[in-house]
């Protein structure tokens, strides 16, 4: 019996000397669900944000471009900054009620925490 950890992993290690090499994965983006099928969760968060309050919108299922478009709409309507990544939108400040109203007007199902 061998204690070779590489064999235990069952994967080969490949090294590239090409400085422009980019590892490609076959990761398909999920199709964006229609607005009325989305179940978004709106909450207020202060954790790990240096005491600053943010409005957090979670549960978006779909393409990154659609998530960013929704984030842009919310940031514009609220007149503040924010970001969108990994299926969640962060809006700077406490805009829980306003975000809920905007999302409902756009046809989303919204749950407030």
SVG drawing of the C-alpha trace seen along z (x, -y; Angstrom):
<svg xmlns="http://www.w3.org/2000/svg" viewBox="-46 -60 53 62">
<polyline fill="none" stroke="black" stroke-width="0.4" points="0.0,0.0 1.3,-3.4 1.0,-6.6 1.2,-8.8 -1.3,-11.6 -1.5,-12.4 -2.8,-9.0 -5.3,-9.2 -6.8,-12.3 -7.0,-10.6 -6.1,-13.7 -3.1,-14.6 -1.3,-17.9 -0.6,-19.9 1.7,-22.9 1.8,-25.5 4.7,-27.7 2.4,-30.0 2.0,-33.3 -1.4,-33.9 -2.8,-30.5 -6.3,-30.7 -7.9,-27.7 -11.2,-27.0 -14.1,-25.4 -17.3,-24.3 -19.6,-26.2 -22.9,-27.1 -24.8,-30.0 -28.4,-29.4 -31.1,-30.8 -32.8,-33.7 -36.2,-32.9 -39.1,-35.2 -39.7,-37.9 -42.9,-36.4 -41.0,-33.1 -38.2,-34.7 -38.4,-34.6 -36.2,-37.4 -35.3,-38.0 -34.7,-41.6 -32.9,-42.2 -30.7,-44.7 -27.2,-43.7 -24.4,-45.3 -22.1,-42.4 -18.6,-42.7 -19.3,-46.0 -17.5,-48.2 -20.8,-49.3 -22.3,-50.5 -25.9,-49.5 -26.7,-47.9 -29.8,-46.5 -29.2,-42.9 -31.3,-41.3 -30.7,-37.5 -32.2,-34.6 -31.8,-35.8 -31.6,-32.9 -30.2,-33.8 -27.5,-35.2 -24.9,-37.7 -25.9,-40.3 -29.5,-40.2 -28.5,-40.4 -26.3,-43.5 -29.2,-45.1 -31.5,-44.6 -28.8,-46.0 -28.4,-49.1 -32.1,-49.7 -32.3,-49.5 -29.2,-51.7 -30.6,-54.3 -34.1,-54.4 -32.5,-54.6 -29.9,-57.1 -27.0,-55.2 -24.2,-52.9 -24.0,-49.1 -22.8,-45.9 -24.0,-42.6 -22.3,-39.3 -22.9,-35.6 -26.7,-35.9 -27.0,-38.8 -27.3,-42.6 -25.9,-45.0 -27.4,-48.5 -25.7,-51.0 -28.0,-52.2 -31.3,-51.2 -33.7,-51.0 -35.6,-47.8 -39.1,-49.2 -38.2,-51.1 -36.4,-48.1 -39.4,-45.9 -41.8,-48.3 -39.5,-48.6 -39.1,-44.8 -42.9,-44.2 -43.6,-46.8 -41.2,-44.9 -43.2,-41.7 -40.9,-39.9 -42.1,-37.9 -40.5,-39.6 -40.0,-38.3 -38.7,-40.8 -36.6,-39.6"/>
</svg>
